């Protein structure tokens, strides 16, 4: 059973619901449509955890990784949760929960560093840098195993994951940089944590 993957998906969904429905600061004019469909980043959790180059430079270093727990809009959380379930399950079935968690954190951290100090992103959130990192680990494992079918993930799920990756290249420059830097972090983590497999 993919303990990390299921736990992580539950966590990001809970954070999203609490921040979107319950923790909107008084005086904010957020319509139900903004809350559920188009997204907003005005909740207290989002404000405290999202990536911010200025806040990180002032010492709020947790934002380098904590931003990977946040989402804006229901489509954002649904797509990332589906991709996380597929990529996480595929990787965790081979590496186990602890190494999969480490791969995710390393990917999110590398992307956070790049986006804060190279790209200088003012605001950012989303699990996709970590997910792209897990996809990179999946690629490393597929090369080592000589097949993309090394995990119990069915072919249709891997096709959905491939569509997720392709779509991830068309979200604009900041999104592309987040995804590529997360993928780079995943390659690093994958090469380090899959030695001997």
DOTILO-337253 format. One record per residue (C-alpha): x negated, y, z negated. Coordinates in nm, 4 decimals. Each point is the difference from the previous one (the first is absolute). Layout:
<sites>
SITE       xx       yy       zz
SITE        X        Y        Z
...
</sites>
This chain:
<sites>
SITE       xx       yy       zz
SITE   0.0000   0.0000   0.0000
SITE  -0.1429   0.3419   0.0994
SITE   0.0011   0.1571  -0.3480
SITE  -0.1844   0.3212   0.0863
SITE   0.1925   0.0603   0.3217
SITE   0.3436  -0.0429  -0.1560
SITE  -0.0938   0.1993  -0.3112
SITE  -0.1444   0.2840   0.2058
SITE   0.3070   0.0194   0.2246
SITE   0.2275   0.0078  -0.3055
SITE  -0.2140   0.2754  -0.1549
SITE   0.0043   0.2307   0.3033
SITE   0.3752  -0.0462   0.0418
SITE   0.0630   0.0825  -0.3682
SITE  -0.2241   0.3084   0.0182
SITE   0.1758   0.1138   0.3171
SITE   0.3484  -0.0379  -0.1487
SITE  -0.0891   0.1750  -0.3267
SITE  -0.1807   0.2883   0.1722
SITE   0.2598   0.0431   0.2733
SITE   0.3153  -0.0317  -0.2068
SITE  -0.0853   0.0894  -0.3605
SITE  -0.3087   0.2191  -0.0288
SITE   0.0730   0.2978   0.2227
SITE  -0.0989   0.3241  -0.1757
SITE   0.2847   0.2346  -0.0942
SITE   0.0646   0.2649   0.2593
SITE  -0.1232  -0.2077   0.2948
SITE   0.2466  -0.0015   0.2859
SITE  -0.0300  -0.3518   0.1335
SITE   0.2983  -0.1310   0.1928
SITE   0.0968  -0.3690  -0.0147
SITE  -0.1094  -0.0313   0.3632
SITE  -0.3458   0.1343  -0.0838
SITE  -0.0248  -0.2335  -0.2965
SITE   0.0910  -0.3156   0.1850
SITE  -0.0706   0.0435   0.3693
SITE  -0.2471   0.2671   0.0975
SITE  -0.1928  -0.0083  -0.3251
SITE  -0.1197   0.2622  -0.2416
SITE  -0.2991   0.0237  -0.2275
SITE   0.1401   0.2181  -0.2749
SITE   0.0451  -0.2561  -0.2774
SITE  -0.2112   0.0147  -0.3152
SITE  -0.1778  -0.3300   0.0691
SITE  -0.0905   0.1062   0.3519
SITE  -0.1322   0.3336  -0.1216
SITE  -0.2148  -0.1722  -0.2641
SITE  -0.1410  -0.2798   0.2168
SITE  -0.0129   0.1072   0.3674
SITE  -0.3276   0.0549   0.1791
SITE  -0.1143   0.3607  -0.0189
SITE  -0.3516   0.1081   0.0914
SITE   0.0241   0.3048  -0.2282
SITE   0.1258  -0.1981  -0.3027
SITE  -0.2607  -0.2724   0.0460
SITE  -0.2769   0.2600   0.0103
SITE   0.1376   0.1329  -0.3314
SITE  -0.0519  -0.3416  -0.1597
SITE   0.3276  -0.1832   0.0685
SITE  -0.1868  -0.2953   0.1515
SITE   0.2846  -0.2490  -0.0581
SITE   0.1669   0.1551   0.3048
SITE  -0.2545  -0.1784   0.2209
SITE   0.1897  -0.3252  -0.0661
SITE   0.3308   0.0974  -0.1632
SITE   0.1287   0.1561   0.3221
SITE   0.0219  -0.3559   0.1380
SITE   0.2949  -0.0625  -0.2353
SITE   0.2174   0.2784   0.1449
SITE   0.2423   0.0298   0.2911
SITE   0.2199   0.2692   0.1514
SITE   0.3273  -0.1137   0.1512
SITE   0.1706  -0.3364   0.0157
SITE  -0.1393  -0.0918   0.3446
SITE  -0.3532   0.0595  -0.1348
SITE   0.0447  -0.2298  -0.3002
SITE   0.1846  -0.2688   0.1996
SITE  -0.2594  -0.0218   0.2776
SITE  -0.2939   0.0001  -0.2411
SITE   0.1620  -0.2569  -0.2277
SITE   0.0629  -0.2339   0.2951
SITE  -0.3593   0.0393   0.1227
SITE  -0.1344  -0.0484  -0.3528
SITE   0.2009  -0.3199  -0.0444
SITE  -0.1434  -0.1437   0.3219
SITE  -0.3624   0.1176  -0.0294
SITE  -0.0167  -0.0568  -0.3748
SITE   0.1470  -0.3496   0.0252
SITE  -0.2400  -0.0963   0.2792
SITE  -0.3071   0.1240  -0.1876
SITE   0.1083  -0.1085  -0.3481
SITE   0.0692  -0.3559   0.1181
SITE  -0.3740  -0.0303   0.0694
SITE  -0.1693   0.2389  -0.2438
SITE   0.2341  -0.0104  -0.2992
SITE   0.1584   0.2865  -0.1903
SITE  -0.3079   0.1609  -0.1561
SITE  -0.2070   0.0213   0.3198
SITE   0.3023   0.1230   0.1953
SITE   0.0549   0.2732  -0.2598
SITE  -0.3681   0.0962   0.0256
SITE   0.0221   0.0136   0.3798
SITE   0.3042   0.2256  -0.0221
SITE  -0.1603   0.2322  -0.2562
SITE  -0.3304   0.0248   0.1892
SITE   0.1864   0.0818   0.3228
SITE   0.2162   0.2647  -0.1660
SITE  -0.3056   0.1488  -0.1759
SITE  -0.2109   0.0203   0.3170
SITE   0.2899   0.1620   0.1841
SITE   0.0592   0.2395  -0.2911
SITE  -0.3654   0.1043   0.0012
SITE   0.0014   0.0567   0.3739
SITE   0.3288   0.1893   0.0045
SITE  -0.0907   0.2223  -0.2966
SITE  -0.3629   0.0812   0.0766
SITE  -0.0364  -0.0365   0.3777
SITE   0.3482   0.0668   0.1373
SITE   0.0875   0.2314  -0.2938
SITE   0.3652  -0.1059  -0.0119
SITE   0.2134   0.2372  -0.2061
SITE   0.2732  -0.2564  -0.0810
SITE   0.0415  -0.3663   0.0760
SITE   0.1694  -0.3133  -0.1182
SITE   0.0758  -0.3534   0.1131
SITE  -0.1103  -0.3601  -0.0315
SITE  -0.1091  -0.0261   0.3617
SITE  -0.3754   0.0589  -0.0543
SITE  -0.0057  -0.2973  -0.2382
SITE   0.2177  -0.2035   0.2356
SITE  -0.2295   0.0765   0.2925
SITE  -0.2828  -0.1120  -0.2271
SITE   0.1755  -0.3317  -0.0594
SITE   0.0497  -0.0324   0.3756
SITE  -0.3771   0.0449   0.0404
SITE  -0.0569  -0.2750  -0.2584
SITE   0.2467  -0.2140   0.1957
SITE  -0.2114   0.0576   0.3139
SITE  -0.3170  -0.0998  -0.1887
SITE   0.1692  -0.3179  -0.1244
SITE   0.1369  -0.0785   0.3480
SITE  -0.3502   0.0304   0.1482
SITE  -0.1444  -0.2214  -0.2727
SITE   0.2754  -0.2587   0.0529
SITE  -0.0015   0.0241   0.3788
SITE   0.3766   0.0631   0.0138
SITE   0.2618   0.2554  -0.1019
SITE   0.2115  -0.2904  -0.1251
SITE  -0.2252  -0.0736  -0.2997
SITE   0.2672   0.1145  -0.2462
SITE   0.3548  -0.1230  -0.0615
SITE   0.1389   0.3235   0.1506
SITE   0.2111  -0.0942   0.3040
SITE  -0.0817   0.1267   0.3482
SITE   0.3065   0.2304   0.0108
SITE  -0.1250   0.1751  -0.3165
SITE  -0.3434   0.0514   0.1553
SITE   0.1663   0.1501   0.3082
SITE   0.1874   0.2455  -0.2250
SITE  -0.3338   0.0861  -0.1644
SITE  -0.1567   0.0612   0.3428
SITE   0.2853   0.2387   0.0867
SITE  -0.0595   0.1782  -0.3346
SITE  -0.3677   0.0459   0.0907
SITE   0.0767   0.1316   0.3488
SITE   0.2636   0.2384  -0.1369
SITE  -0.2537   0.1188  -0.2591
SITE  -0.2098   0.1542   0.2762
SITE   0.2762   0.2402   0.1051
SITE   0.0811   0.1865  -0.3219
SITE  -0.2262   0.2979   0.0603
SITE  -0.3640   0.0748  -0.0745
SITE   0.0222  -0.0146  -0.3816
SITE   0.1884  -0.3312   0.0062
SITE  -0.2463  -0.1476   0.2488
SITE  -0.2949   0.1062  -0.2168
SITE   0.1658  -0.1483  -0.3116
SITE   0.0614  -0.3296   0.1766
SITE  -0.3468  -0.0260   0.1567
SITE  -0.1769   0.0870  -0.3246
SITE   0.2162  -0.2538  -0.1865
SITE  -0.0876  -0.2592   0.2650
SITE  -0.3702   0.0830  -0.0415
SITE   0.0319  -0.0438  -0.3764
SITE   0.1719  -0.3326   0.0600
SITE  -0.2795  -0.1181   0.2283
SITE  -0.2514   0.0858  -0.2713
SITE   0.2071  -0.1765  -0.2673
SITE   0.0670  -0.2961   0.2263
SITE  -0.3646  -0.0528   0.0842
SITE  -0.0960   0.0230  -0.3680
SITE   0.2811  -0.2079  -0.1496
SITE   0.0273  -0.2765   0.2586
SITE  -0.3608  -0.1129  -0.0215
SITE  -0.0143  -0.3747  -0.0393
SITE   0.3429  -0.0562   0.1532
</sites>
